[in-house]
């Protein structure tokens, strides 16, 4: 199966390329023609492809001319809509990094393009894949397990990623801030559990104290009320330790009127101290979440059965994130538009 990774702008692009390179039955090609626009690394794409030992093309036209059956979009956010639409036009199924866009209207057009082309748009949300989350969803679907779901408590505390273009305005979702980067993962999980139930209202608080970068939130708590009355309280603050997030997150507790279910997507296997970093070292147990996600995505392309959050989920998640930023700016609850 011909698979393309489009751009190395995202911090996970090289990870995805390496995993796909080693996957049986995958013929990988990469492209990153926008890299010359990056003055810090004008040869980014070709250099990375050579380092990974994967095929590289010099332009978007060249990579789409190869007619890949699936593409992974890991470009700058501003480029994602164009690449998703071009992939759909070429008949390729798409795995797109979060967020798919900064504007809800753009995300909707991405969904429409894929629907019109008969291909699936999947969001790269690793926590939504794999057996652990599937088992929890089955438990929650059984009314006898916890009864009526009332509240969801979630936490995802990753460190700030390294990006080629991290600049943003305070009210604009992007990879740089805690809400956009960490809340999306949790919101996708909540969306899956609630079956796409629409959110009604969002209240969020955030500050930049931990990160020390004005306008880029490092600590954030987002509370979402859904149509059924279920309330999700999501801690999406940045972790103060770069080594710690590998264990213990994302985590969720689902509380019903009869009981509760807890989920840890990456429980700690080992803990200790690393002299190189002069800090804690955490090792997570279980399968690599990125590998599981990519494996299920490629399998879904082959068998025609969708896996993971789709484009409509991405639109709902982005809508909540936009409302969260509006709530932070106003200090008041914000209704989520349709």
N, C-alpha and C positions, 0 to 999 in steps of 0.2 A: 504494500500500500504506500503510495506516494504521500508524504506528509511534509508540510512546510512550516518552519518557525519564522515568523515575520518580525524582524527587528530584534536587536539585543539591548534595547533601551531599558527594559524592565530588569530588576535585579534577579528574577527567577528565570529569565530567558535562557541563560547558559545551562542552568540546572535541567530545564525541560528538554533542551537540545541533547544533553548528555543521556538522559533517560530514554528519549526516543531513539537515539542512535543505537542504543544497546537492546532495543526491543525487537524480538524476532518478527520478521514479516514487514518491518517498516523501512522504507527507502526515504531517508531524510534529506531535505534540502533547506538551506537558510538564505535569507536576504535581509539586507540592512542598508539600502541605498541612501537613507537619510542621514547616516552616520557622519558624512563629511560636513553636515551642518553643525556638528558638535566640535567646537574648536579645541576642546580638551582631548579628544580622541578621534581624529579624522579617519583613521583606518580601523575603527572599532569592529565593524562587521567582518571584514576579511580576516583580520587578526584573530578574532574569536573563533571563527569557523576553522581556521588552520589549527588553532590550539586544540579544538575539540575533535579534529579529524573528520569534519563533515563537509558535504558539498555546499558551495556558495554561488549565488547568482548576483549580478551587479545591479539589477533593477526589478521593480515590481512587475513590469510587463513580462520579463523573462521568467520569473518564478510562476506566474499564473499561466503562462504558455505551456508549462509542464503539466497542467491540469491535475494538481494535487487533489486527493479525495478528502483531505482534512488539513486545516491550518490552525496554528496556534498564534494568536495575535498578542504580542508582547511589546508593542511600540509605545511611544509617548501617547498620553491620553488623547491629545488633539488629533492624532492620526488614526485612532482606532475605528471610528465610524467609516472612514474611507476604505480601510483595509477589509473590514467585515463585509461591506457592501460589494467590494470587488471579489472577495472570496465567494460570496453567495452567487454572484453573477457567473463565476467559474464553476459552480456546482459543488463547492467544497463545504463540508461541515466545519463549524468554527468553535474553537475553545478560546475565549477572550479573557484577558486579565481584568481584574476589578480595578477601578470602576470602568464600565464600557464607555462612558462619556461623562462630561460634567453637567450637561443639560439633559433633562428628561426627554425633551423633544427629539434629541439626537439618538438617545437610546431606543425610543419607540421606532424611529426610522430604521435602525439596525435590525430590530425584531421583524419589522414589516418586510425588509429586504430578504431576510432569511426565510420567512414564511412563504413569500411569493416564489422563491426559488426552490422550495421544497427541501431545504437543508435545516439542520438544527443549530441554533446558537446556544452554546453552553458557557456558563461563567466559571472561571477558574477559582473554585472555592473548595479546597482540598478536604476540609472538615466534613463536607456534605457527602463524601464518598466513603466507601469502605464498610466492613461488616459491623463495626461498633455502632455507628450512627444508624445503620439499617436496623439493628436489633432494638435500639431505643425507640425508633419510630414504630416498630411493630408492637412494642410494649405499650406505648402511648395510645395506639389505635385500639388496644384491648381495654374497654371501659372498666373491666374488673381490676385492672392493675392499680391505677391511682384515682379513678373516678373522673370527675369533671376537671379538666385542666384549668387552673386559676392563675398561676403566676409562673414566670420563667425567669431564672436568674442566670446570667451568663457573664463570662469574663474571657477576654482575649487581650493579652498584654505583650505584644511583640515589640522589639526595638524599632527605631526609625530606620527605614531602608535607605540604601545608597542609590541615588537616582541621577540620571544624566541631566535632567531638567526639573529640579525640585521646587522651583519658585511657584508661588500661588498667592492669591489674595485670601484674607481670612475667611470670607464667606463662600469660597469656591472649593468644592470637593476635589481632592487630588490625593496622590499616594503619600504626600508628605505629612498630613495631619492624622492624629489618632482616630478621629471619628471616621473619616473616609477609609483609612487603611484597616482599622480593626473592627469597626462596627459592621462593615459589610459581611465579614465572615460569620458573625453571630446572627445577623439579620437573615442571611440565607438559610441558616439552620432553623431559625424560628419559622420562616416562611414555609419550609418543607414540612415541619411538624404540624403547622396550622393549615396545610393544604392550600396555600396561596390566599388565605383570608386577608382582606385589606386592613391596613392600619388606619385608625381614625385620628389619633392625636399623638404628638411627640413633645416631650419636654427634655431638654438637655442642658447640662452645665459642663463647662470646660475652662481650662486655663493653660498657660504655657510655662508654668513654674518649673516643672521637671526638665523640660527641654531647653529653657532659656532663650528660645527664639521667638520674638514677638510675632503674633499673628498666626503661629503654627501651634495648635493645641497639642499638649503632651499628656494631659490628664482629662478624661471625659467620662461622664455617666449619661447614658441615653435611656430614657424610659418611654416605652411605646404602649399605647392602649389600642387593642384590636376590636373589631366589630362585635365579637362575641363577648367582650368584657375581659378577656385574658390580657394580663399586663406583663410585659417583658422589661426587666431592668438589666441593662447591659453595661458592664465596666469595660471600656475599650481604651483605657489609658496605656501609654507607652510604658514598657518595663524599664526600671532604672538600671537593670543589669542585662547586658547583651548576651550573657551565657545562660540566663535562667529560663527564658521563654520556651526552650526546647522541651521542657517537661512541664506538664500541667496545663496545657492550653491548646485550643480553646476548651473551656469547661462550661457545663450547663447543669442546672438543677431544675427539674420540672415538678411543680407542686400542684397536686390536685386535692379534692376534698376528702379523699380516702388514703392518700399516701403520696410518695414522691419517688422520682427516679433521677439518679445522678449520672452524668456522662463526663468522662475525661478522655479527650481524643488522643492525648499523648502522655499517659501516666509515667511517672518517674521510675526508671529502672535502677539507676545508679546516681549517687551524688558524691561530691567531693570538692577538692580545692585544686585549682590550676595555677601553678607557679608562673606560667607564661603571661597570664592575664591578671594575676594577683586577685583572683575572685573565685566565686563558686563555679563549679562545673556540674552540669546536669546532663544526664543521658536518658533519653526517652525510650520506652519499650514500644513494641508493636511495629507494624510495617510502615515504611516511609510513605507519608500521606501524599506527596507529589507523585510518587510512582504509582500508587493505587489510583489516583485521579486520572493520570494519563492512560493507564492500562484500561480503565473502564471507559474512558472517552474513545480510545481507538477501537475497543470491542463494540461500542455502541454504533460506530460508523459502519463496522462490518455486519452487524446483525440488525440494524435499523431500530433498535430499542434505545430510547434516550436515557441518559444517566446524568444525575446531578442537576443543579439549578439551571433553568433555561433562561432565555432572553427576557421573558415576561417577569420572572423572578428578579432579574437584574433591574428592570424598570421599577418594580415595587420597592426594591432595596434603595435605589438611587433617590426615589421620591422621599423616602423616610430620612435619608441622609441630608437631603436639601432642607427638609423641615427641621432637622436637628440643628443645622447651622443657623437657620432663621431663629430658632428658639434660643440658642446661645447669644445671638446678637440682640434679641429683644428682652431676654430674661423671662419670657412667658411661654406657656404651652402653645403649640402651633398645630392647627388642623392640617391633616395630610390631604392634598388635593387628589382628584381622580385623574 
